[in-house]
Amino acid sequence: MEAALLGMAQASSLRGGELREWHEVARRVVQADPRLKSLSLTDGRGRMLLHTDEAFGTALPISSAAEVQALLVVAGRPRVSPLLLGARGGQPAVGLAMALDLPGEAPLVLRGEVDLARIGLRLNEQAWPADWIAGVLDQRGVIVARSREPERFVGQPATAALRDGVAAGPPTFVADTREGMAVVAAAAPIGDTGWHVVVGQPLAELESQAREPMRAIL
């Protein structure tokens, strides 16, 4: 997906200011890549200029991607965005985004939206024990994917105890889930994205596993 974004950033039609042609090419790229839901182009004020789901020239809203504009401009390369509410439909959305430094133009942001369902499917390819809870958190501790009840919790912040545990960085820590269950959690960073995979085992289950052998011995 990063290669597709970089390719669209270097497209001669974009560099030459032929936005209608660029928009047509972007639509074909989205159709060919199942990981992509859309491509969009946003100016420095957050005004969305183009979106592959809309016809060229359609008036578009202010994009919530403006929240990460400064980070993108400083980074100068594709970055994984935090989960944002889409400006067009208000639905949770994540993607790769990068700043474009075009000759004679103010910086623009190119953003490729990822299908959130695919992230959830990949998370649940793992054989998690039935009572455990696994999830993916973005840079701000918002739930991007979850092994249990994703329709209820995706887009909501993780509990303060879980966010604090991830930020502190111990191998394991005790926290609570959005349901109020106490868990022993372990978190692993996903590259340099600022995202984490977090897995929690119910604390009561772990305590029972430790208690039963001692009871048998005694």
C-alpha positions as CSV (number, residue, x, y, z in Angstrom):
1,M,0.0,0.0,0.0
2,E,2.9,2.4,0.7
3,A,4.2,1.7,-2.8
4,A,0.8,2.7,-4.2
5,L,0.8,6.0,-2.2
6,L,4.4,6.8,-3.2
7,G,3.6,6.1,-6.8
8,M,0.6,8.5,-6.8
9,A,2.7,11.1,-5.0
10,Q,5.2,11.0,-7.9
11,A,2.6,10.9,-10.7
12,S,3.4,13.3,-13.5
13,S,-0.3,14.5,-13.7
14,L,-0.1,15.7,-10.1
15,R,3.3,17.3,-10.6
16,G,1.9,19.0,-13.7
17,G,-1.2,20.2,-12.0
18,E,-3.5,18.0,-14.1
19,L,-5.8,17.1,-11.2
20,R,-8.6,15.6,-13.3
21,E,-6.2,13.2,-14.9
22,W,-4.7,12.4,-11.5
23,H,-8.1,11.7,-10.1
24,E,-8.9,9.2,-12.8
25,V,-5.7,7.4,-12.3
26,A,-6.3,7.4,-8.5
27,R,-9.7,5.7,-9.0
28,R,-8.1,2.9,-11.0
29,V,-5.5,2.4,-8.3
30,V,-8.1,2.0,-5.6
31,Q,-10.1,-0.4,-7.8
32,A,-7.0,-2.5,-8.3
33,D,-5.8,-2.7,-4.6
34,P,-8.2,-4.4,-2.2
35,R,-6.4,-2.9,0.8
36,L,-7.4,0.6,-0.2
37,K,-10.8,2.1,0.4
38,S,-10.1,5.5,-1.1
39,L,-7.4,8.1,-2.0
40,S,-7.9,11.8,-1.2
41,L,-6.0,15.0,-1.5
42,T,-6.2,17.7,1.2
43,D,-4.8,21.2,1.4
44,G,-2.9,22.7,4.4
45,R,-6.1,24.0,6.0
46,G,-7.8,20.6,5.9
47,R,-10.0,21.4,2.9
48,M,-10.5,18.2,0.9
49,L,-9.7,18.8,-2.8
50,L,-10.3,15.4,-4.3
51,H,-11.7,12.1,-3.2
52,T,-11.9,8.9,-5.3
53,D,-15.4,8.2,-4.0
54,E,-16.7,11.5,-5.5
55,A,-16.8,12.9,-9.0
56,F,-14.1,15.4,-9.9
57,G,-15.1,18.9,-9.0
58,T,-17.5,17.8,-6.2
59,A,-17.6,20.2,-3.2
60,L,-16.0,18.3,-0.3
61,P,-15.9,19.0,3.5
62,I,-13.1,19.9,5.8
63,S,-11.1,16.7,6.5
64,S,-10.2,15.5,10.0
65,A,-6.8,14.6,8.6
66,A,-5.9,18.2,9.3
67,E,-5.3,17.0,12.9
68,V,-2.1,15.2,11.8
69,Q,-1.0,17.8,9.2
70,A,1.9,19.1,11.2
71,L,3.3,15.6,11.9
72,L,3.0,14.7,8.2
73,V,4.8,17.8,7.0
74,V,7.7,17.2,9.4
75,A,8.0,13.5,8.7
76,G,8.1,13.9,4.9
77,R,7.2,10.3,4.3
78,P,4.1,8.1,4.6
79,R,2.8,7.8,8.1
80,V,0.1,5.7,9.6
81,S,-2.6,8.0,10.8
82,P,-4.5,7.7,14.0
83,L,-8.1,6.6,13.8
84,L,-10.2,9.6,12.7
85,L,-13.9,10.1,12.1
86,G,-14.3,10.5,8.3
87,A,-15.4,13.9,7.2
88,R,-17.7,12.6,4.6
89,G,-19.6,10.0,6.6
90,G,-18.5,10.3,10.2
91,Q,-17.3,6.7,10.3
92,P,-14.0,5.6,11.9
93,A,-11.2,5.6,9.4
94,V,-7.4,5.0,9.3
95,G,-4.9,5.2,6.6
96,L,-1.5,6.1,5.3
97,A,-0.8,9.7,4.7
98,M,2.0,11.9,3.5
99,A,2.8,15.5,2.8
100,L,3.4,16.5,-0.8
101,D,5.9,19.3,-1.5
102,L,4.9,20.4,-5.0
103,P,6.7,23.2,-6.9
104,G,5.0,26.5,-6.3
105,E,2.3,25.0,-4.1
106,A,1.5,25.0,-0.4
107,P,2.0,21.6,1.1
108,L,-0.8,19.1,0.3
109,V,-1.6,15.8,2.1
110,L,-2.2,12.6,0.1
111,R,-4.1,10.0,2.1
112,G,-5.0,6.4,1.4
113,E,-7.8,5.0,3.6
114,V,-7.4,1.4,4.8
115,D,-10.3,-1.0,5.1
116,L,-10.7,-1.3,8.9
117,A,-12.5,-4.7,8.5
118,R,-9.3,-6.1,7.0
119,I,-7.3,-5.1,10.1
120,G,-9.9,-6.8,12.3
121,L,-9.7,-9.9,10.1
122,R,-6.0,-10.1,10.4
123,L,-6.1,-9.7,14.2
124,N,-8.6,-12.6,14.4
125,E,-6.6,-14.9,12.2
126,Q,-4.7,-15.7,15.5
127,A,-6.1,-18.5,17.6
128,W,-6.7,-16.4,20.8
129,P,-8.0,-18.4,23.8
130,A,-11.8,-17.9,24.2
131,D,-11.7,-15.7,27.3
132,W,-8.8,-13.5,26.2
133,I,-9.2,-10.1,24.5
134,A,-6.9,-8.9,21.8
135,G,-6.9,-5.4,20.2
136,V,-5.0,-2.9,18.2
137,L,-4.5,0.6,19.6
138,D,-3.5,3.7,17.6
139,Q,-1.1,6.4,18.6
140,R,-3.7,8.0,20.9
141,G,-4.8,4.8,22.5
142,V,-8.0,4.6,20.5
143,I,-9.2,1.1,19.6
144,V,-8.7,0.3,15.9
145,A,-9.5,-3.4,16.0
146,R,-10.7,-5.9,18.6
147,S,-11.2,-9.6,18.9
148,R,-14.5,-9.3,20.9
149,E,-17.4,-7.0,20.1
150,P,-15.6,-4.7,17.6
151,E,-18.8,-3.1,16.5
152,R,-19.3,-1.9,20.1
153,F,-15.8,-0.7,20.9
154,V,-13.8,0.2,17.7
155,G,-13.4,4.0,17.6
156,Q,-13.5,4.4,21.4
157,P,-10.5,5.1,23.6
158,A,-9.1,2.2,25.6
159,T,-9.3,2.5,29.4
160,A,-7.0,4.9,31.2
161,A,-5.2,2.0,32.9
162,L,-4.6,0.2,29.6
163,R,-3.3,3.4,27.9
164,D,-1.1,4.1,30.9
165,G,0.3,0.6,30.9
166,V,1.1,0.7,27.1
167,A,2.8,4.1,27.5
168,A,4.9,2.9,30.5
169,G,6.2,0.0,28.6
170,P,6.5,-2.9,31.1
171,P,6.4,-6.4,29.6
172,T,3.1,-7.2,31.4
173,F,0.8,-5.1,33.5
174,V,-2.7,-5.3,35.1
175,A,-5.4,-3.2,33.5
176,D,-9.1,-3.2,32.9
177,T,-11.0,-3.6,29.7
178,R,-13.9,-1.5,28.4
179,E,-16.3,-4.2,29.8
180,G,-14.8,-3.7,33.3
181,M,-12.8,-7.0,33.3
182,A,-9.4,-7.1,35.1
183,V,-6.8,-8.5,32.8
184,V,-3.1,-9.2,32.8
185,A,-2.1,-7.4,29.6
186,A,0.9,-7.5,27.3
187,A,1.5,-4.9,24.5
188,A,3.8,-5.0,21.5
189,P,4.6,-2.0,19.3
190,I,3.9,-2.3,15.6
191,G,7.1,-1.0,14.0
192,D,7.5,2.8,14.2
193,T,3.8,3.5,13.7
194,G,3.0,4.3,17.3
195,W,0.3,1.5,17.2
196,H,0.3,-1.4,19.5
197,V,-1.2,-4.9,19.6
198,V,-2.5,-5.6,23.2
199,V,-3.5,-9.0,24.5
200,G,-5.2,-9.5,27.8
201,Q,-5.8,-12.7,29.9
202,P,-8.5,-12.4,32.5
203,L,-6.8,-11.9,35.9
204,A,-9.3,-14.3,37.6
205,E,-8.3,-17.0,35.2
206,L,-4.6,-16.5,35.8
207,E,-5.2,-16.5,39.6
208,S,-7.2,-19.8,39.3
209,Q,-4.4,-21.4,37.3
210,A,-1.9,-20.5,40.0
211,R,-4.1,-21.5,42.9
212,E,-5.3,-25.0,41.7
213,P,-1.8,-26.7,41.6
214,M,-1.1,-25.4,45.1
215,R,-4.4,-26.7,46.4
216,A,-3.6,-30.1,45.0
217,I,-0.2,-30.1,46.6
218,L,-1.6,-29.0,50.0
